[in-house]
Amino acid sequence: MQVARVIGTTHATVRHPSLDGWRLLVVLPLDIDDKPDGFPALAIDNLGASHGDRVFFTSDGNVIRELVGRNDCPVRFAVHGIIDS
């Protein structure tokens, strides 16, 4: 897991069926000093994170497949928790 800041949301007019009902967030990975640490990424979210929130996100395929409930999900990142201020 890694910490990131939500910098936006996005919409897809055509989605893989496994993404029905999931929000797509744009997250910016952060280092230990809360400075950007890499490029923005798309992550699915079912926790309700909003713009500016700090979140934990994961790239663990097993966790993501379990969240989505399908083995054919093309998602690489998923929000796993929202960090309180």
C-alpha positions as CSV (number, residue, x, y, z in Angstrom):
1,M,0.0,0.0,0.0
2,Q,1.0,3.6,-0.6
3,V,-0.3,7.0,0.4
4,A,-1.7,9.3,-2.3
5,R,-3.8,12.4,-2.6
6,V,-7.0,12.4,-4.6
7,I,-6.5,15.1,-7.3
8,G,-9.6,14.4,-9.4
9,T,-12.2,12.1,-10.7
10,T,-12.9,10.8,-14.2
11,H,-15.7,9.1,-16.1
12,A,-15.6,6.5,-18.8
13,T,-18.4,6.2,-21.3
14,V,-17.3,2.6,-22.1
15,R,-16.2,0.4,-19.2
16,H,-15.3,-3.1,-18.6
17,P,-18.3,-4.9,-17.0
18,S,-16.4,-5.4,-13.8
19,L,-16.3,-1.7,-13.2
20,D,-20.0,-1.1,-13.1
21,G,-20.9,0.9,-10.0
22,W,-17.3,1.9,-9.2
23,R,-16.0,5.5,-9.0
24,L,-12.7,6.2,-10.8
25,L,-10.3,8.6,-9.0
26,V,-7.1,10.2,-10.1
27,V,-4.6,9.8,-7.3
28,L,-1.1,11.2,-6.9
29,P,1.3,9.0,-5.0
30,L,3.1,10.8,-2.1
31,D,6.4,10.2,-0.3
32,I,6.9,10.3,3.4
33,D,7.1,14.1,3.3
34,D,3.7,14.4,1.5
35,K,5.5,15.4,-1.7
36,P,4.6,13.9,-5.1
37,D,6.3,10.5,-5.7
38,G,5.6,9.5,-9.3
39,F,2.9,10.0,-11.9
40,P,-0.9,10.2,-11.3
41,A,-2.8,6.9,-11.5
42,L,-6.4,5.8,-11.9
43,A,-7.9,3.9,-8.9
44,I,-11.3,2.5,-8.2
45,D,-13.0,3.7,-5.1
46,N,-16.0,2.5,-3.1
47,L,-15.3,4.4,0.1
48,G,-16.3,7.9,-1.0
49,A,-12.9,9.7,-1.1
50,S,-13.1,13.2,-2.5
51,H,-10.8,15.8,-4.0
52,G,-7.9,16.6,-1.7
53,D,-8.3,13.5,0.6
54,R,-5.2,11.5,1.5
55,V,-5.8,7.8,0.9
56,F,-4.1,4.5,1.0
57,F,-4.2,2.7,-2.3
58,T,-3.0,-0.7,-3.3
59,S,-1.9,-2.5,-6.5
60,D,-2.4,-6.0,-5.0
61,G,-4.2,-7.9,-7.7
62,N,-5.7,-10.4,-5.3
63,V,-7.2,-7.7,-3.1
64,I,-8.6,-5.9,-6.1
65,R,-10.2,-9.0,-7.6
66,E,-11.7,-9.8,-4.2
67,L,-13.1,-6.2,-3.9
68,V,-14.6,-6.3,-7.4
69,G,-15.7,-10.0,-7.1
70,R,-14.4,-11.0,-10.5
71,N,-11.2,-12.6,-11.8
72,D,-11.2,-10.7,-15.1
73,C,-11.0,-7.2,-13.7
74,P,-8.5,-5.0,-15.6
75,V,-7.9,-2.6,-12.7
76,R,-4.4,-2.0,-11.3
77,F,-5.1,0.3,-8.3
78,A,-7.8,0.5,-5.7
79,V,-8.4,2.9,-2.8
80,H,-8.1,0.9,0.4
81,G,-8.6,3.5,3.1
82,I,-9.1,7.2,3.7
83,I,-6.6,8.9,6.1
84,D,-8.0,11.2,8.7
85,S,-6.5,14.7,9.0
